[in-house]
C-alpha cells in the first residue's frame, strides 16, 4: 500500500522552459529600448554642452565689443580657441586712476566639456571667416563649435549640424 504524500514541490521542465522563453522575449524587446534611451541621454548631453560653449563664446564676444576685456587688435572679438575660454582673459581697468591696471581675470568656462558622441574634449570649430559647411578651422576667431561625430541623431539629422 502506498501512502499519498500530498502535492509535489517544484516546477516541471515545461514550466521552466515556458518561463525562460517569456523572459527571453521580454529581454529581446527591452534591449533596443535601452539603447535608444542611452542615445537620447547622449543627445541631451550634447545639446547641453554645445549650448554651454556657444553661450561662453557669445559672452566673450559681447564683452570684447563693449571693450571690457583685453583682446588682440587683429581679431573680430571672438576667442582664439576654447582653451582661452577656460584660462580666462584680463578685464580692462575701469578707472584711469589705477596704476598698473586690473589684474582680474574672467573665465567663461570651468573646463571644455566632454563630447558625449566621441567621448573626448576635441570639438570641431568654425572661425568667423570660415564657410558654414567648412571641414577645417582657420584657428582664429572661434565663432562656433560642433561635434566631430559623423553619426545621425534619432530624428535623422547629423549631430555635426546641431
VENJOFEN-V498127 format. One record per residue. N is the residue number from 1. RES is the residue in three letters. OMEGA is omega in degrees with one decimal (none if undefined). NEAR is the number of other ideal C-beta (glycine too) atoms within 8 Angstrom. D_CENTER is the distance of its C-alpha to the mean C-alpha in Angstrom with 1 decimal. Layout:
N	RES	OMEGA	NEAR	D_CENTER
N	RES	OMEGA	NEAR	D_CENTER
This chain:
1	UNK	179.6	2	77.5
2	UNK	176.2	3	73.7
3	UNK	-179.6	4	72.0
4	UNK	-176.5	4	68.9
5	UNK	-179.5	3	66.1
6	UNK	-177.6	3	63.8
7	UNK	179.6	3	60.5
8	UNK	178.6	3	58.7
9	UNK	178.4	3	55.4
10	UNK	-177.9	4	52.3
11	UNK	175.5	6	50.7
12	UNK	179.4	6	52.1
13	UNK	179.8	6	50.4
14	UNK	179.0	6	49.8
15	UNK	179.5	8	48.0
16	UNK	-179.8	9	45.7
17	UNK	178.3	8	45.0
18	UNK	178.6	8	44.3
19	UNK	179.0	9	41.9
20	UNK	179.1	8	40.0
21	UNK	178.7	8	39.8
22	UNK	178.3	8	38.4
23	UNK	178.9	8	35.8
24	UNK	178.3	8	34.8
25	UNK	179.3	8	34.5
26	UNK	178.3	8	32.4
27	UNK	178.2	8	30.1
28	UNK	178.8	7	29.9
29	UNK	-176.9	8	28.9
30	UNK	-176.2	8	26.3
31	UNK	177.1	8	24.4
32	UNK	177.8	7	23.0
33	UNK	178.1	8	21.9
34	UNK	178.2	8	20.1
35	UNK	178.6	8	18.2
36	UNK	179.3	9	17.3
37	UNK	177.9	8	16.2
38	UNK	179.0	8	13.9
39	UNK	178.6	9	12.4
40	UNK	177.6	9	12.2
41	UNK	177.0	8	10.4
42	UNK	178.8	10	7.6
43	UNK	177.4	11	7.8
44	UNK	179.0	8	7.8
45	UNK	177.9	9	4.8
46	UNK	178.8	14	3.1
47	UNK	179.5	9	5.9
48	UNK	-179.8	9	5.8
49	UNK	178.5	12	3.6
50	UNK	179.8	12	5.8
51	UNK	180.0	8	8.5
52	UNK	-178.7	10	8.7
53	UNK	-179.7	15	9.2
54	UNK	175.9	10	11.4
55	UNK	178.2	8	13.3
56	UNK	177.6	11	14.0
57	UNK	-179.9	16	15.2
58	UNK	179.0	8	17.4
59	UNK	177.0	9	18.8
60	UNK	-179.1	16	19.7
61	UNK	-179.9	11	21.4
62	UNK	179.8	8	23.2
63	UNK	177.5	10	24.5
64	UNK	179.0	13	25.6
65	UNK	178.5	7	27.4
66	UNK	179.3	6	29.1
67	UNK	177.9	6	30.1
68	UNK	179.1	7	28.8
69	UNK	179.1	12	27.1
70	UNK	177.1	6	28.6
71	UNK	177.5	8	27.3
72	UNK	-173.1	5	29.0
73	UNK	-176.5	4	31.5
74	UNK	179.9	3	30.5
75	UNK	177.0	11	27.0
76	UNK	-178.3	5	25.9
77	UNK	176.7	8	24.5
78	UNK	178.7	14	20.9
79	UNK	179.3	12	19.4
80	UNK	179.9	10	20.3
81	UNK	-179.9	8	17.0
82	UNK	-177.8	13	13.8
83	UNK	177.7	7	16.0
84	UNK	177.9	12	18.4
85	UNK	178.9	15	16.1
86	UNK	-179.0	12	15.8
87	UNK	179.0	7	19.6
88	UNK	179.1	10	20.7
89	UNK	179.8	11	23.8
90	UNK	171.9	12	27.3
91	UNK	174.7	12	28.4
92	UNK	179.5	10	31.6
93	UNK	-176.2	8	34.6
94	UNK	-177.9	6	35.7
95	UNK	178.7	5	39.4
96	UNK	-179.8	4	41.7
97	UNK	-178.1	4	43.8
98	UNK	176.5	9	41.2
99	UNK	179.3	4	42.2
100	UNK	176.3	4	39.6
101	UNK	-178.0	8	36.8
102	UNK	176.6	9	33.9
103	UNK	179.0	6	31.9
104	UNK	179.0	6	29.2
105	UNK	176.8	8	25.7
106	UNK	179.0	10	22.8
107	UNK	-175.8	9	19.2
108	UNK	177.0	11	16.3
109	UNK	173.5	12	13.5
110	UNK	178.2	4	14.2
111	UNK	175.5	6	12.1
112	UNK	-178.3	11	9.5
113	UNK	176.9	10	6.2
114	UNK	175.7	8	5.8
115	UNK	-176.5	15	4.4
116	UNK	-178.6	8	5.3
117	UNK	179.4	11	7.6
118	UNK	-179.8	8	9.4
119	UNK	176.4	6	9.1
120	UNK	176.3	6	9.6
121	UNK	176.9	8	9.0
122	UNK	-179.6	6	10.7
123	UNK	170.8	12	9.4
124	UNK	-176.7	9	11.9
125	UNK	175.0	12	13.8
126	UNK	175.7	13	16.6
127	UNK	176.8	13	19.6
128	UNK	177.4	8	21.6
129	UNK	-177.9	6	24.3
130	UNK	172.1	11	22.4
131	UNK	-177.8	4	23.0
132	UNK	-179.1	5	20.1
133	UNK	-178.5	4	20.1
134	UNK	179.3	8	20.5
135	UNK	179.6	3	19.3
136	UNK	-175.0	5	19.8
137	UNK	178.5	9	19.3
138	UNK	178.1	8	22.4
139	UNK	173.3	7	20.9
140	UNK	176.9	8	22.0
141	UNK	-179.4	12	21.1
142	UNK	-174.5	15	17.3
143	UNK	-176.7	9	17.1
144	UNK	177.2	8	13.7
145	UNK	178.0	12	10.5
146	UNK	178.2	13	9.2
147	UNK	177.5	13	8.0
148	UNK	179.4	11	11.1
149	UNK	177.7	9	11.3
150	UNK	-177.2	6	14.5
151	UNK	178.1	7	14.2
152	UNK	179.9	6	14.9
153	UNK	178.2	10	13.5
154	UNK	179.7	7	15.9
155	UNK	176.1	4	17.3
156	UNK	178.2	5	18.3
157	UNK	177.0	8	16.2
158	UNK	178.4	8	14.4
159	UNK	-178.2	15	10.6
160	UNK	-176.6	10	11.7
161	UNK	-178.6	6	13.5
162	UNK	none	10	11.0
